[in-house]
Structure formats: C-alpha cells, structure tokens
Amino acid sequence: MRHPTRSDTWGELADAAADLLLGGRCAGCERPGRVLCPDCARSLPTDAHPAWPDPVPPGLVPPWAAGEYAGVVRGLVVGHKERRLVALRDPLARLLAQAATAALAELPDDPVVLVPVPSRPGVARARGYDPTGRLTAGAAIVLRESGTDAIALPLLRVRRGSVDQAGLDAGARARNLAGSMHCPTELLRRLGARRARTRIVVCDDVVTTGATLREAQRALEAVGLEATAVAAVAATRRRIPTTGRSALSSVDPGD
C-alpha cells in the first residue's frame, strides 16, 4: 500500500484551501480543490496515436492525437475552452506536444512550426482568451525543452461568414468551412523571416470530422506552405449507426 508523503499532505492542504477560498474543483472528476487533481493528472495519456476521422476528408495529412475525447481529457478540454480555466493550459499543452512529437517521428529533422487552427472572428475576443493559440504556444515550449527546434505561429485567419460548427455533420462542416481560412501576407512574411526550411504541423484541441483541419491545410497550401501532419489533444471516437454518422462524445467540440 502506498503511504502518504509530505508532498501529498501539502497537496491536500492546497486543495482544501482552493476549495474553501475559490470554490475550485478538478475539471476531470469534480473533486474539490485544484483544477487538476493528482489522480486525474496521473491518468492522462503518455503517448499518441493516429486519429483518422471516418470518413477521411480527401487529402488530409496524417492526424495524431494524445487521447480520446472522453473522460478526464474531455473535462480538461471543455474546462480550458469553455470555462477559461487557464491553469489547464500546461497539462493540455503537454498532450498536444505528445501528439506533435509522434506526428514528426518519421519526418526529416527540420525546424518545426506549429500552426493553430484559428477561431471565428469575435470568438476569442468574446471569450477573452484564445484557447487553441495558447495550447499551441505551450506545446512549442514543451518541444523546445525536449530539444526540438519549434515555434508556434498563428498564420491563419478566418474570413467572416462561417457559422458555429457545433451540431453540423461532416458534409455540412466541409461546406461551411470551404474557403473560410486564409494566410495574410504579413504573416507569411513573418514565417519567411524566421524559418527558411520547416515542418509545419496544424494544431487543434480536438479532431472531429477533420473538415476544419483540412480547410486549414488548404489555406496553407494556397500560399505555398505544405503541412506535414496534424496534432491534437484528443479525437472523438466515431461509428456508423444504421441511421447515419454520429460522434460518441456527448458534447460536440465545435467552435
């Protein structure tokens, strides 16, 4: 049996203080205290796997994800994105970095540029926080700490006119997103000034139908940039029911 340590004791005191003063709860299990309790932290994935959506959008580069969009991982993504629990950025960034590391494992050892999928105009402003951008920046830090020459650059913007993706099926998402992203010239110049050769990885929090990721890839290709892979924190588990397609997760993680 594992005996409590001094670290455990201090952790329990910190949890009690957070619950008493701030009403804090773990985003993974709702336990009073820190936004990520030690048990949930230990349960997080430690590697990454291919995360192909079904059906696969034509031409999508290999997508990788650290875990399934369920349980603790889902709780962290929702807490960070919808509840602005900014303390969850670091554990989520580590998961994103795991996916990026796996995606890059078989590719040439060139510098890496992580490109976050952009939010619709006004969404980040309304939230007061750009969750995907912050996760991507954090993942680049993790990669650099492990010895990879990596930076995060928000190269993409969303044109006005696209609607909220939540609730749309794969076909509707693809139609909604077609031509919706672009890479402004000044951002392309910024990349050219910092990197002559690079491996570009498109980053998002969750892989669903792949439509958003494919549109981001298309927008990069339109200005001569080739994405080599996709990295995400999590991916929805999908199946083909008798009446059509659906995601098994209970909440659609669209913007």
N, C-alpha and C positions, 0 to 999 in steps of 0.2 A: 504494500500500500504506500502511495506517495504521501510523505509528511509535509505539512505546510512549511514554507520558508519565510524568512524575513520579507522577501520581495512580495510573497503572496499576502502577507499581513498588511504591508503598506498599500498594496493594490486594493485590498478590501476596504481599507480606510478611505482611499481616494474615491472608490465607488460610492461609499456611503456619503461622503461629503458632496460629490457631484449630484447625487440623488436628492440630498437634503437642500442644497443651495440652488440647484439649477433644474431639478426635476429630470435629470438625464436618464436615458435608457439605451441599452445596447440596440443598435439597428438590426442586428442579426436575430436576437432572441427575446428582446424587450426586457431583459433583466435590468433592474435599476442600477445606475452607475454610469460608467464610461460608455461612449458611443460604440465602442467595440470591446466586448468583454474578452478576457483571456481564452476562454473555451472556444468562442467563435473565431478568434484570431488563429488558434491552433487548427481549426477545421478548414481553413481556406486552402484552395488548391496550391500545389507547389510546382506544377508544370503546366503545359499547354498542349492542345490537340487541334487537328484540323477541324474547321467548323463550317463545312459547306452547307448552305441553305438548300432546300428542296422545294421547288425546282431551283437550279442554279442560274442566275442571270448570265446570259451569253457573254463570254469574255472576262468574267470576274477572275481576278488574280487570287491565288490561294489565301483563304481566310483562316486565321488561327484565333483561338480563344482559350483563356485560362480555365474556365469552368462553365457549367450550365447556369442559365438564368433562372435560378430557383434557390430556395432556402436562404442561407446566410448571404451568399453572393448577391442574390436579388435584393435582399434587405439593404445591403450596403449601397448598391447602385441607386435604388429608389431614395434612400436617405440622403445620399450626396446630391442627386439630381433634383429631387422634388422638395426636400426639406432643408436644403442648404447646410447639411452637416459637414462643414468644411474639414473637420478633423478626419473624415474618412478618405480624404484625398490620398494620403500616403499609402495605406494598405491597397486601395484600388489602383494606384499608380504602379505598385509593385506587381499586381496581377497583370496589368497591361504590359509592363516590361517583360514579364514571363512570356506572354504571347508574342511580343515582338522578337524576343530572343529566339524562340522556336521558329518563327517565320523566316528569320535571317540565317538560320544554321547552315543551310546548304547553298547560300549565295556568296558571291565574291566579297572579300573583306574590304569593301569601300566604306567611307563615312556614311552615316545614316541620317536621314531627315524624316522625322515623324510628322505627318500632316493630319491634324484633327479634322473630322467631319464638322462643318460649320452648322450653327443653329440658324433657323429662320430669322429674318430681320425683326428685331424687337424682343425676341425670346430671351436672349441673355440679358438684355437691358431690363426686362421686366423681372427676371429672377434676381438681378443684381449680381450675377455670377455666371461664368461660362464653364460648366462642369466638364465638358469634353476637352476644351482647351487646357484647363488646369490639370486634368488627368494626364494629358499628353505631355505637357511640360514636366510633370512629375516623373513620368516614365523615362523621359530623356535623361533626367538627373540620375535615375537608377541605373540606366545603361552606362552612363559615363563613369559612375562609381565602380562598375564591373569591368571597365577597361574598353568599352566601345565608344568610338568617336561618334556621338549622336547629338543632334539638336532637334528642337521642336519648332516648326514654323507654321503659323496659320495661313496657308497660302490660298485658301478657298473662301469664297463668299457666296451667299445665296441671293439670287435675284428675287424680287418681290413677285408674289403671285402663287407660290406653292402654299398648300394648306397643311394643317396638322396631320401627321401620318397615322396617329393612333386610330385603330379600328379599320384601316384600309387593308385589303388583301394584297397579294403580291403584284397582281396586274394593275390594280389601282395605284399602288405606291409607285410603280415604274412610270405610269402615265403622269402622275402628279409631279414626279421629280425630273422628268425628261427635260434637259436643257436648263435646269434650275440653278446650277452652280457654275461659277467661273473663277478664273485666276487673274486678278487685276495686274496690270503691267508693273506697277511699282513693287508688288510682292514678288513677282518673277525676277525683277532686278535684284531684290534683296537676296534671293536664293543664289543668283549668279555671283553675287559679291562674296558669298560665304562658302560656297561649295562648287567646285568645278566638276567633280565626279561624285556620285552619290547613289545610295539605295534609298528609294522612297517607300515608306510604309504608311498606308492610310489607317488612321486610328479612330475607333469609336468605342462607346461603352458596351453596346450590345449588338450582335449580329441577329437580325430577324429574317427578312426576306432577301436581304442583300441588295435591294434596289438603291438605297441611299449610298452604300459603298460603291456600287457600280457607277452611279452618277458622279461621285467624287473622282473615281478613276477616270471617267470620260473627260471631266473638266481638266484634269491634269494632262491627259493625252492631247487635248485640244491646243495646248501651248507647248507641246513637245516634251512633256515630262512623263516618264514611264514608271508607274507604280509597280513595285516588285511583289508586294504582299499586303494583306490586311491584318491588323491586330486589334483584338477587342478584349475587354474584361470577361465577357460572357457571351453565350449564344443560346437562343431559345431552342428547345427540343421540339421538332416538328413531326407531324404524322399526316397520313392521308385518310381521313374518315370517309364514310360512304357518301356523305353529302357535300364534300369539298374539303379544302385545306383549312387548317387552323393551327394556332400555336398552343402548346400545352400550358404555357405560363398564364397566370390568371390576370395579369396586367400587361397590356401592350406597351412596350417601352418607346413608342414613337415620340418625337418632339411635340 
